[in-house]
Amino acid sequence: MAKGYWMGRVDVSDPEQYKLYIAANAVAFKKYGAKFLVRGGNFENPEGQSRSRNVVMEFPSYQAALDCWHSPEYQAAIALRGHISTVDLVIIEGYDGPQP
């Protein structure tokens, strides 16, 4: 079964208030087996548009990634960040096939 991933780009206008979202999202992330692969850090944006933060999270399955986003726990966390951040998020199924 292929893993699932969240790929997010985020701008935060109030870092102190954003900490409340971070604390709240941990409940859902733990419940659905999320693992941070990228959480902020240095980056270059050679093409297209970017935001100030980038996040990549791995889930045990694509369904777990979807379930996490739709969960009451994560929806409660979103309510804490909605007015202080702008987010682009993609939930995507991993690739488990042949490699070059």
PDB file as gemmi writes it, atoms N, CA and C in Angstrom:
CRYST1    1.000    1.000    1.000  90.00  90.00  90.00 P 1                      
ATOM      1  N   MET A   1       0.840  -1.175   0.000  1.00  0.00           N  
ATOM      2  CA  MET A   1       0.000   0.000   0.000  1.00  0.00           C  
ATOM      3  C   MET A   1       0.890   1.246   0.000  1.00  0.00           C  
ATOM      4  N   ALA A   2       0.613   2.160  -0.894  1.00  0.00           N  
ATOM      5  CA  ALA A   2       1.396   3.392  -1.003  1.00  0.00           C  
ATOM      6  C   ALA A   2       1.104   4.318   0.174  1.00  0.00           C  
ATOM      7  N   LYS A   3       2.127   5.010   0.611  1.00  0.00           N  
ATOM      8  CA  LYS A   3       1.961   5.984   1.685  1.00  0.00           C  
ATOM      9  C   LYS A   3       1.237   7.216   1.155  1.00  0.00           C  
ATOM     10  N   GLY A   4       0.775   8.034   2.069  1.00  0.00           N  
ATOM     11  CA  GLY A   4       0.145   9.295   1.715  1.00  0.00           C  
ATOM     12  C   GLY A   4       0.995  10.447   2.211  1.00  0.00           C  
ATOM     13  N   TYR A   5       0.878  11.586   1.548  1.00  0.00           N  
ATOM     14  CA  TYR A   5       1.690  12.750   1.905  1.00  0.00           C  
ATOM     15  C   TYR A   5       0.854  14.014   1.903  1.00  0.00           C  
ATOM     16  N   TRP A   6       1.204  14.916   2.778  1.00  0.00           N  
ATOM     17  CA  TRP A   6       0.725  16.293   2.736  1.00  0.00           C  
ATOM     18  C   TRP A   6       1.900  17.132   2.297  1.00  0.00           C  
ATOM     19  N   MET A   7       1.687  17.965   1.304  1.00  0.00           N  
ATOM     20  CA  MET A   7       2.692  18.941   0.889  1.00  0.00           C  
ATOM     21  C   MET A   7       2.058  20.310   1.056  1.00  0.00           C  
ATOM     22  N   GLY A   8       2.594  21.084   1.972  1.00  0.00           N  
ATOM     23  CA  GLY A   8       2.003  22.372   2.281  1.00  0.00           C  
ATOM     24  C   GLY A   8       2.984  23.516   2.147  1.00  0.00           C  
ATOM     25  N   ARG A   9       2.440  24.658   1.752  1.00  0.00           N  
ATOM     26  CA  ARG A   9       3.195  25.915   1.711  1.00  0.00           C  
ATOM     27  C   ARG A   9       2.391  26.906   2.525  1.00  0.00           C  
ATOM     28  N   VAL A  10       3.068  27.621   3.433  1.00  0.00           N  
ATOM     29  CA  VAL A  10       2.347  28.412   4.425  1.00  0.00           C  
ATOM     30  C   VAL A  10       2.990  29.786   4.606  1.00  0.00           C  
ATOM     31  N   ASP A  11       2.160  30.807   4.712  1.00  0.00           N  
ATOM     32  CA  ASP A  11       2.559  32.134   5.186  1.00  0.00           C  
ATOM     33  C   ASP A  11       1.827  32.354   6.500  1.00  0.00           C  
ATOM     34  N   VAL A  12       2.553  32.812   7.513  1.00  0.00           N  
ATOM     35  CA  VAL A  12       1.984  33.033   8.842  1.00  0.00           C  
ATOM     36  C   VAL A  12       2.101  34.509   9.185  1.00  0.00           C  
ATOM     37  N   SER A  13       0.980  35.129   9.559  1.00  0.00           N  
ATOM     38  CA  SER A  13       1.005  36.552   9.904  1.00  0.00           C  
ATOM     39  C   SER A  13       1.153  36.795  11.406  1.00  0.00           C  
ATOM     40  N   ASP A  14       0.889  35.792  12.232  1.00  0.00           N  
ATOM     41  CA  ASP A  14       1.007  35.939  13.683  1.00  0.00           C  
ATOM     42  C   ASP A  14       1.642  34.670  14.267  1.00  0.00           C  
ATOM     43  N   PRO A  15       2.982  34.641  14.347  1.00  0.00           N  
ATOM     44  CA  PRO A  15       3.667  33.429  14.818  1.00  0.00           C  
ATOM     45  C   PRO A  15       3.260  32.985  16.226  1.00  0.00           C  
ATOM     46  N   GLU A  16       2.959  33.916  17.108  1.00  0.00           N  
ATOM     47  CA  GLU A  16       2.559  33.538  18.473  1.00  0.00           C  
ATOM     48  C   GLU A  16       1.222  32.805  18.469  1.00  0.00           C  
ATOM     49  N   GLN A  17       0.247  33.303  17.733  1.00  0.00           N  
ATOM     50  CA  GLN A  17      -1.043  32.627  17.639  1.00  0.00           C  
ATOM     51  C   GLN A  17      -0.927  31.295  16.887  1.00  0.00           C  
ATOM     52  N   TYR A  18      -0.002  31.221  15.938  1.00  0.00           N  
ATOM     53  CA  TYR A  18       0.197  29.998  15.163  1.00  0.00           C  
ATOM     54  C   TYR A  18       0.650  28.849  16.061  1.00  0.00           C  
ATOM     55  N   LYS A  19       1.304  29.168  17.158  1.00  0.00           N  
ATOM     56  CA  LYS A  19       1.738  28.133  18.099  1.00  0.00           C  
ATOM     57  C   LYS A  19       0.543  27.365  18.666  1.00  0.00           C  
ATOM     58  N   LEU A  20      -0.607  28.021  18.794  1.00  0.00           N  
ATOM     59  CA  LEU A  20      -1.813  27.332  19.256  1.00  0.00           C  
ATOM     60  C   LEU A  20      -2.258  26.270  18.247  1.00  0.00           C  
ATOM     61  N   TYR A  21      -2.153  26.615  16.964  1.00  0.00           N  
ATOM     62  CA  TYR A  21      -2.471  25.657  15.901  1.00  0.00           C  
ATOM     63  C   TYR A  21      -1.507  24.474  15.949  1.00  0.00           C  
ATOM     64  N   ILE A  22      -0.222  24.759  16.126  1.00  0.00           N  
ATOM     65  CA  ILE A  22       0.779  23.686  16.174  1.00  0.00           C  
ATOM     66  C   ILE A  22       0.479  22.722  17.320  1.00  0.00           C  
ATOM     67  N   ALA A  23       0.135  23.262  18.473  1.00  0.00           N  
ATOM     68  CA  ALA A  23      -0.199  22.401  19.615  1.00  0.00           C  
ATOM     69  C   ALA A  23      -1.448  21.565  19.330  1.00  0.00           C  
ATOM     70  N   ALA A  24      -2.441  22.164  18.698  1.00  0.00           N  
ATOM     71  CA  ALA A  24      -3.696  21.456  18.420  1.00  0.00           C  
ATOM     72  C   ALA A  24      -3.539  20.410  17.321  1.00  0.00           C  
ATOM     73  N   ASN A  25      -2.748  20.702  16.300  1.00  0.00           N  
ATOM     74  CA  ASN A  25      -2.643  19.744  15.197  1.00  0.00           C  
ATOM     75  C   ASN A  25      -1.915  18.470  15.607  1.00  0.00           C  
ATOM     76  N   ALA A  26      -1.116  18.542  16.651  1.00  0.00           N  
ATOM     77  CA  ALA A  26      -0.364  17.369  17.101  1.00  0.00           C  
ATOM     78  C   ALA A  26      -1.291  16.209  17.483  1.00  0.00           C  
ATOM     79  N   VAL A  27      -2.472  16.521  17.962  1.00  0.00           N  
ATOM     80  CA  VAL A  27      -3.433  15.477  18.344  1.00  0.00           C  
ATOM     81  C   VAL A  27      -3.818  14.646  17.115  1.00  0.00           C  
ATOM     82  N   ALA A  28      -4.207  15.318  16.050  1.00  0.00           N  
ATOM     83  CA  ALA A  28      -4.600  14.606  14.823  1.00  0.00           C  
ATOM     84  C   ALA A  28      -3.404  13.914  14.184  1.00  0.00           C  
ATOM     85  N   PHE A  29      -2.269  14.591  14.155  1.00  0.00           N  
ATOM     86  CA  PHE A  29      -1.099  14.004  13.500  1.00  0.00           C  
ATOM     87  C   PHE A  29      -0.672  12.712  14.192  1.00  0.00           C  
ATOM     88  N   LYS A  30      -0.711  12.703  15.509  1.00  0.00           N  
ATOM     89  CA  LYS A  30      -0.352  11.485  16.241  1.00  0.00           C  
ATOM     90  C   LYS A  30      -1.374  10.380  15.965  1.00  0.00           C  
ATOM     91  N   LYS A  31      -2.645  10.731  16.004  1.00  0.00           N  
ATOM     92  CA  LYS A  31      -3.720   9.749  15.795  1.00  0.00           C  
ATOM     93  C   LYS A  31      -3.615   9.054  14.446  1.00  0.00           C  
ATOM     94  N   TYR A  32      -3.210   9.799  13.405  1.00  0.00           N  
ATOM     95  CA  TYR A  32      -3.170   9.246  12.048  1.00  0.00           C  
ATOM     96  C   TYR A  32      -1.764   8.866  11.581  1.00  0.00           C  
ATOM     97  N   GLY A  33      -0.800   8.835  12.487  1.00  0.00           N  
ATOM     98  CA  GLY A  33       0.539   8.331  12.175  1.00  0.00           C  
ATOM     99  C   GLY A  33       1.381   9.239  11.311  1.00  0.00           C  
ATOM    100  N   ALA A  34       1.178  10.546  11.410  1.00  0.00           N  
ATOM    101  CA  ALA A  34       1.942  11.494  10.586  1.00  0.00           C  
ATOM    102  C   ALA A  34       3.391  11.581  11.040  1.00  0.00           C  
ATOM    103  N   LYS A  35       4.255  11.816  10.074  1.00  0.00           N  
ATOM    104  CA  LYS A  35       5.685  11.998  10.336  1.00  0.00           C  
ATOM    105  C   LYS A  35       6.160  13.183   9.491  1.00  0.00           C  
ATOM    106  N   PHE A  36       6.762  14.165  10.131  1.00  0.00           N  
ATOM    107  CA  PHE A  36       7.301  15.308   9.385  1.00  0.00           C  
ATOM    108  C   PHE A  36       8.563  14.885   8.638  1.00  0.00           C  
ATOM    109  N   LEU A  37       8.604  15.138   7.344  1.00  0.00           N  
ATOM    110  CA  LEU A  37       9.804  14.949   6.541  1.00  0.00           C  
ATOM    111  C   LEU A  37      10.477  16.289   6.289  1.00  0.00           C  
ATOM    112  N   VAL A  38       9.671  17.327   6.149  1.00  0.00           N  
ATOM    113  CA  VAL A  38      10.136  18.706   5.977  1.00  0.00           C  
ATOM    114  C   VAL A  38       9.266  19.567   6.871  1.00  0.00           C  
ATOM    115  N   ARG A  39       9.904  20.437   7.642  1.00  0.00           N  
ATOM    116  CA  ARG A  39       9.137  21.329   8.527  1.00  0.00           C  
ATOM    117  C   ARG A  39       9.897  22.644   8.616  1.00  0.00           C  
ATOM    118  N   GLY A  40       9.599  23.536   7.666  1.00  0.00           N  
ATOM    119  CA  GLY A  40      10.353  24.786   7.590  1.00  0.00           C  
ATOM    120  C   GLY A  40      11.697  24.514   6.925  1.00  0.00           C  
ATOM    121  N   GLY A  41      12.718  25.153   7.408  1.00  0.00           N  
ATOM    122  CA  GLY A  41      14.062  24.922   6.883  1.00  0.00           C  
ATOM    123  C   GLY A  41      14.383  25.801   5.688  1.00  0.00           C  
ATOM    124  N   ASN A  42      15.645  25.797   5.334  1.00  0.00           N  
ATOM    125  CA  ASN A  42      16.119  26.584   4.192  1.00  0.00           C  
ATOM    126  C   ASN A  42      15.575  26.004   2.898  1.00  0.00           C  
ATOM    127  N   PHE A  43      15.319  26.886   1.934  1.00  0.00           N  
ATOM    128  CA  PHE A  43      14.858  26.420   0.630  1.00  0.00           C  
ATOM    129  C   PHE A  43      15.152  27.468  -0.430  1.00  0.00           C  
ATOM    130  N   GLU A  44      15.172  27.027  -1.665  1.00  0.00           N  
ATOM    131  CA  GLU A  44      15.229  27.902  -2.836  1.00  0.00           C  
ATOM    132  C   GLU A  44      13.979  27.637  -3.650  1.00  0.00           C  
ATOM    133  N   ASN A  45      13.532  28.633  -4.365  1.00  0.00           N  
ATOM    134  CA  ASN A  45      12.326  28.511  -5.178  1.00  0.00           C  
ATOM    135  C   ASN A  45      12.679  28.911  -6.611  1.00  0.00           C  
ATOM    136  N   PRO A  46      13.333  28.010  -7.374  1.00  0.00           N  
ATOM    137  CA  PRO A  46      13.801  28.375  -8.705  1.00  0.00           C  
ATOM    138  C   PRO A  46      12.705  28.583  -9.738  1.00  0.00           C  
ATOM    139  N   GLU A  47      11.501  28.075  -9.493  1.00  0.00           N  
ATOM    140  CA  GLU A  47      10.396  28.263 -10.438  1.00  0.00           C  
ATOM    141  C   GLU A  47       9.092  28.439  -9.683  1.00  0.00           C  
ATOM    142  N   GLY A  48       8.186  29.197 -10.250  1.00  0.00           N  
ATOM    143  CA  GLY A  48       6.858  29.359  -9.673  1.00  0.00           C  
ATOM    144  C   GLY A  48       6.847  30.252  -8.451  1.00  0.00           C  
ATOM    145  N   GLN A  49       5.758  30.148  -7.705  1.00  0.00           N  
ATOM    146  CA  GLN A  49       5.568  30.974  -6.523  1.00  0.00           C  
ATOM    147  C   GLN A  49       5.914  30.177  -5.272  1.00  0.00           C  
ATOM    148  N   SER A  50       6.171  30.886  -4.194  1.00  0.00           N  
ATOM    149  CA  SER A  50       6.457  30.206  -2.937  1.00  0.00           C  
ATOM    150  C   SER A  50       5.780  30.927  -1.786  1.00  0.00           C  
ATOM    151  N   ARG A  51       5.837  30.311  -0.640  1.00  0.00           N  
ATOM    152  CA  ARG A  51       5.409  30.900   0.618  1.00  0.00           C  
ATOM    153  C   ARG A  51       6.595  30.804   1.575  1.00  0.00           C  
ATOM    154  N   SER A  52       6.460  31.365   2.756  1.00  0.00           N  
ATOM    155  CA  SER A  52       7.602  31.455   3.660  1.00  0.00           C  
ATOM    156  C   SER A  52       7.952  30.137   4.351  1.00  0.00           C  
ATOM    157  N   ARG A  53       6.994  29.219   4.466  1.00  0.00           N  
ATOM    158  CA  ARG A  53       7.250  27.918   5.103  1.00  0.00           C  
ATOM    159  C   ARG A  53       6.802  26.798   4.182  1.00  0.00           C  
ATOM    160  N   ASN A  54       7.526  25.704   4.230  1.00  0.00           N  
ATOM    161  CA  ASN A  54       7.167  24.506   3.476  1.00  0.00           C  
ATOM    162  C   ASN A  54       7.129  23.327   4.433  1.00  0.00           C  
ATOM    163  N   VAL A  55       6.153  22.448   4.229  1.00  0.00           N  
ATOM    164  CA  VAL A  55       5.989  21.284   5.092  1.00  0.00           C  
ATOM    165  C   VAL A  55       5.666  20.081   4.212  1.00  0.00           C  
ATOM    166  N   VAL A  56       6.329  18.959   4.493  1.00  0.00           N  
ATOM    167  CA  VAL A  56       5.990  17.683   3.865  1.00  0.00           C  
ATOM    168  C   VAL A  56       5.829  16.684   4.998  1.00  0.00           C  
ATOM    169  N   MET A  57       4.666  16.033   5.001  1.00  0.00           N  
ATOM    170  CA  MET A  57       4.382  15.033   6.026  1.00  0.00           C  
ATOM    171  C   MET A  57       4.053  13.706   5.361  1.00  0.00           C  
ATOM    172  N   GLU A  58       4.498  12.633   5.989  1.00  0.00           N  
ATOM    173  CA  GLU A  58       4.236  11.290   5.499  1.00  0.00           C  
ATOM    174  C   GLU A  58       3.229  10.613   6.428  1.00  0.00           C  
ATOM    175  N   PHE A  59       2.279   9.902   5.821  1.00  0.00           N  
ATOM    176  CA  PHE A  59       1.290   9.123   6.553  1.00  0.00           C  
ATOM    177  C   PHE A  59       1.425   7.660   6.132  1.00  0.00           C  
ATOM    178  N   PRO A  60       0.976   6.739   6.966  1.00  0.00           N  
ATOM    179  CA  PRO A  60       1.113   5.322   6.617  1.00  0.00           C  
ATOM    180  C   PRO A  60       0.394   4.929   5.332  1.00  0.00           C  
ATOM    181  N   SER A  61      -0.636   5.700   4.950  1.00  0.00           N  
ATOM    182  CA  SER A  61      -1.378   5.410   3.721  1.00  0.00           C  
ATOM    183  C   SER A  61      -2.018   6.704   3.216  1.00  0.00           C  
ATOM    184  N   TYR A  62      -2.423   6.673   1.967  1.00  0.00           N  
ATOM    185  CA  TYR A  62      -3.149   7.811   1.390  1.00  0.00           C  
ATOM    186  C   TYR A  62      -4.455   8.039   2.145  1.00  0.00           C  
ATOM    187  N   GLN A  63      -5.136   6.941   2.502  1.00  0.00           N  
ATOM    188  CA  GLN A  63      -6.397   7.070   3.230  1.00  0.00           C  
ATOM    189  C   GLN A  63      -6.179   7.721   4.597  1.00  0.00           C  
ATOM    190  N   ALA A  64      -5.098   7.373   5.286  1.00  0.00           N  
ATOM    191  CA  ALA A  64      -4.803   7.999   6.581  1.00  0.00           C  
ATOM    192  C   ALA A  64      -4.564   9.495   6.413  1.00  0.00           C  
ATOM    193  N   ALA A  65      -3.905   9.879   5.325  1.00  0.00           N  
ATOM    194  CA  ALA A  65      -3.666  11.307   5.060  1.00  0.00           C  
ATOM    195  C   ALA A  65      -4.982  12.047   4.850  1.00  0.00           C  
ATOM    196  N   LEU A  66      -5.889  11.439   4.093  1.00  0.00           N  
ATOM    197  CA  LEU A  66      -7.211  12.044   3.881  1.00  0.00           C  
ATOM    198  C   LEU A  66      -8.017  12.083   5.176  1.00  0.00           C  
ATOM    199  N   ASP A  67      -7.999  10.978   5.897  1.00  0.00           N  
ATOM    200  CA  ASP A  67      -8.769  10.898   7.138  1.00  0.00           C  
ATOM    201  C   ASP A  67      -8.290  11.926   8.151  1.00  0.00           C  
ATOM    202  N   CYS A  68      -7.006  12.144   8.214  1.00  0.00           N  
ATOM    203  CA  CYS A  68      -6.465  13.136   9.139  1.00  0.00           C  
ATOM    204  C   CYS A  68      -7.030  14.514   8.823  1.00  0.00           C  
ATOM    205  N   TRP A  69      -6.974  14.906   7.562  1.00  0.00           N  
ATOM    206  CA  TRP A  69      -7.466  16.241   7.196  1.00  0.00           C  
ATOM    207  C   TRP A  69      -8.944  16.392   7.526  1.00  0.00           C  
ATOM    208  N   HIS A  70      -9.717  15.359   7.287  1.00  0.00           N  
ATOM    209  CA  HIS A  70     -11.166  15.424   7.512  1.00  0.00           C  
ATOM    210  C   HIS A  70     -11.561  15.201   8.971  1.00  0.00           C  
ATOM    211  N   SER A  71     -10.636  14.828   9.813  1.00  0.00           N  
ATOM    212  CA  SER A  71     -10.958  14.485  11.200  1.00  0.00           C  
ATOM    213  C   SER A  71     -11.433  15.700  11.991  1.00  0.00           C  
ATOM    214  N   PRO A  72     -12.276  15.465  12.988  1.00  0.00           N  
ATOM    215  CA  PRO A  72     -12.708  16.564  13.858  1.00  0.00           C  
ATOM    216  C   PRO A  72     -11.528  17.222  14.570  1.00  0.00           C  
ATOM    217  N   GLU A  73     -10.521  16.423  14.906  1.00  0.00           N  
ATOM    218  CA  GLU A  73      -9.353  16.962  15.597  1.00  0.00           C  
ATOM    219  C   GLU A  73      -8.615  17.975  14.716  1.00  0.00           C  
ATOM    220  N   TYR A  74      -8.413  17.623  13.440  1.00  0.00           N  
ATOM    221  CA  TYR A  74      -7.686  18.543  12.578  1.00  0.00           C  
ATOM    222  C   TYR A  74      -8.553  19.738  12.180  1.00  0.00           C  
ATOM    223  N   GLN A  75      -9.821  19.524  11.984  1.00  0.00           N  
ATOM    224  CA  GLN A  75     -10.701  20.646  11.657  1.00  0.00           C  
ATOM    225  C   GLN A  75     -10.729  21.665  12.797  1.00  0.00           C  
ATOM    226  N   ALA A  76     -10.650  21.197  14.037  1.00  0.00           N  
ATOM    227  CA  ALA A  76     -10.560  22.113  15.179  1.00  0.00           C  
ATOM    228  C   ALA A  76      -9.249  22.900  15.133  1.00  0.00           C  
ATOM    229  N   ALA A  77      -8.169  22.239  14.740  1.00  0.00           N  
ATOM    230  CA  ALA A  77      -6.880  22.930  14.630  1.00  0.00           C  
ATOM    231  C   ALA A  77      -6.925  23.990  13.526  1.00  0.00           C  
ATOM    232  N   ILE A  78      -7.541  23.667  12.394  1.00  0.00           N  
ATOM    233  CA  ILE A  78      -7.659  24.626  11.288  1.00  0.00           C  
ATOM    234  C   ILE A  78      -8.350  25.904  11.755  1.00  0.00           C  
ATOM    235  N   ALA A  79      -9.345  25.770  12.593  1.00  0.00           N  
ATOM    236  CA  ALA A  79     -10.074  26.946  13.088  1.00  0.00           C  
ATOM    237  C   ALA A  79      -9.148  27.909  13.828  1.00  0.00           C  
ATOM    238  N   LEU A  80      -8.062  27.386  14.388  1.00  0.00           N  
ATOM    239  CA  LEU A  80      -7.107  28.225  15.115  1.00  0.00           C  
ATOM    240  C   LEU A  80      -6.150  28.976  14.193  1.00  0.00           C  
ATOM    241  N   ARG A  81      -5.971  28.482  12.984  1.00  0.00           N  
ATOM    242  CA  ARG A  81      -5.007  29.126  12.088  1.00  0.00           C  
ATOM    243  C   ARG A  81      -5.632  29.887  10.925  1.00  0.00           C  
ATOM    244  N   GLY A  82      -6.912  29.707  10.712  1.00  0.00           N  
ATOM    245  CA  GLY A  82      -7.580  30.271   9.539  1.00  0.00           C  
ATOM    246  C   GLY A  82      -7.379  31.754   9.350  1.00  0.00           C  
ATOM    247  N   HIS A  83      -7.401  32.524  10.402  1.00  0.00           N  
ATOM    248  CA  HIS A  83      -7.313  33.982  10.304  1.00  0.00           C  
ATOM    249  C   HIS A  83      -5.887  34.522  10.403  1.00  0.00           C  
ATOM    250  N   ILE A  84      -4.911  33.637  10.631  1.00  0.00           N  
ATOM    251  CA  ILE A  84      -3.524  34.111  10.797  1.00  0.00           C  
ATOM    252  C   ILE A  84      -2.551  33.469   9.820  1.00  0.00           C  
ATOM    253  N   SER A  85      -3.071  32.718   8.861  1.00  0.00           N  
ATOM    254  CA  SER A  85      -2.175  32.079   7.898  1.00  0.00           C  
ATOM    255  C   SER A  85      -2.871  31.869   6.559  1.00  0.00           C  
ATOM    256  N   THR A  86      -2.053  31.723   5.541  1.00  0.00           N  
ATOM    257  CA  THR A  86      -2.519  31.356   4.204  1.00  0.00           C  
ATOM    258  C   THR A  86      -1.810  30.060   3.849  1.00  0.00           C  
ATOM    259  N   VAL A  87      -2.573  29.060   3.441  1.00  0.00           N  
ATOM    260  CA  VAL A  87      -2.018  27.724   3.227  1.00  0.00           C  
ATOM    261  C   VAL A  87      -2.413  27.202   1.854  1.00  0.00           C  
ATOM    262  N   ASP A  88      -1.454  26.615   1.167  1.00  0.00           N  
ATOM    263  CA  ASP A  88      -1.702  25.796  -0.017  1.00  0.00           C  
ATOM    264  C   ASP A  88      -1.346  24.377   0.401  1.00  0.00           C  
ATOM    265  N   LEU A  89      -2.289  23.445   0.304  1.00  0.00           N  
ATOM    266  CA  LEU A  89      -2.053  22.075   0.752  1.00  0.00           C  
ATOM    267  C   LEU A  89      -2.482  21.099  -0.323  1.00  0.00           C  
ATOM    268  N   VAL A  90      -1.640  20.122  -0.575  1.00  0.00           N  
ATOM    269  CA  VAL A  90      -1.955  19.024  -1.487  1.00  0.00           C  
ATOM    270  C   VAL A  90      -1.838  17.738  -0.678  1.00  0.00           C  
ATOM    271  N   ILE A  91      -2.837  16.882  -0.778  1.00  0.00           N  
ATOM    272  CA  ILE A  91      -2.768  15.546  -0.191  1.00  0.00           C  
ATOM    273  C   ILE A  91      -2.620  14.588  -1.356  1.00  0.00           C  
ATOM    274  N   ILE A  92      -1.547  13.811  -1.324  1.00  0.00           N  
ATOM    275  CA  ILE A  92      -1.193  13.027  -2.507  1.00  0.00           C  
ATOM    276  C   ILE A  92      -0.760  11.616  -2.129  1.00  0.00           C  
ATOM    277  N   GLU A  93      -1.076  10.690  -3.000  1.00  0.00           N  
ATOM    278  CA  GLU A  93      -0.671   9.302  -2.813  1.00  0.00           C  
ATOM    279  C   GLU A  93       0.770   9.129  -3.264  1.00  0.00           C  
ATOM    280  N   GLY A  94       1.546   8.409  -2.467  1.00  0.00           N  
ATOM    281  CA  GLY A  94       2.935   8.130  -2.815  1.00  0.00           C  
ATOM    282  C   GLY A  94       3.047   7.156  -3.978  1.00  0.00           C  
ATOM    283  N   TYR A  95       4.220   7.114  -4.550  1.00  0.00           N  
ATOM    284  CA  TYR A  95       4.503   6.220  -5.682  1.00  0.00           C  
ATOM    285  C   TYR A  95       5.330   5.057  -5.193  1.00  0.00           C  
ATOM    286  N   ASP A  96       4.893   3.863  -5.522  1.00  0.00           N  
ATOM    287  CA  ASP A  96       5.550   2.659  -5.042  1.00  0.00           C  
ATOM    288  C   ASP A  96       6.067   1.786  -6.181  1.00  0.00           C  
ATOM    289  N   GLY A  97       6.107   2.338  -7.396  1.00  0.00           N  
ATOM    290  CA  GLY A  97       6.463   1.540  -8.569  1.00  0.00           C  
ATOM    291  C   GLY A  97       7.941   1.567  -8.917  1.00  0.00           C  
ATOM    292  N   PRO A  98       8.259   1.106 -10.120  1.00  0.00           N  
ATOM    293  CA  PRO A  98       9.646   1.040 -10.565  1.00  0.00           C  
ATOM    294  C   PRO A  98      10.286   2.426 -10.636  1.00  0.00           C  
ATOM    295  N   GLN A  99      11.569   2.457 -10.429  1.00  0.00           N  
ATOM    296  CA  GLN A  99      12.356   3.689 -10.505  1.00  0.00           C  
ATOM    297  C   GLN A  99      13.316   3.604 -11.684  1.00  0.00           C  
ATOM    298  N   PRO A 100      13.739   4.766 -12.154  1.00  0.00           N  
ATOM    299  CA  PRO A 100      14.682   4.750 -13.295  1.00  0.00           C  
ATOM    300  C   PRO A 100      15.995   4.084 -12.948  1.00  0.00           C  
TER     301      PRO A 100                                                      
END                                                                             
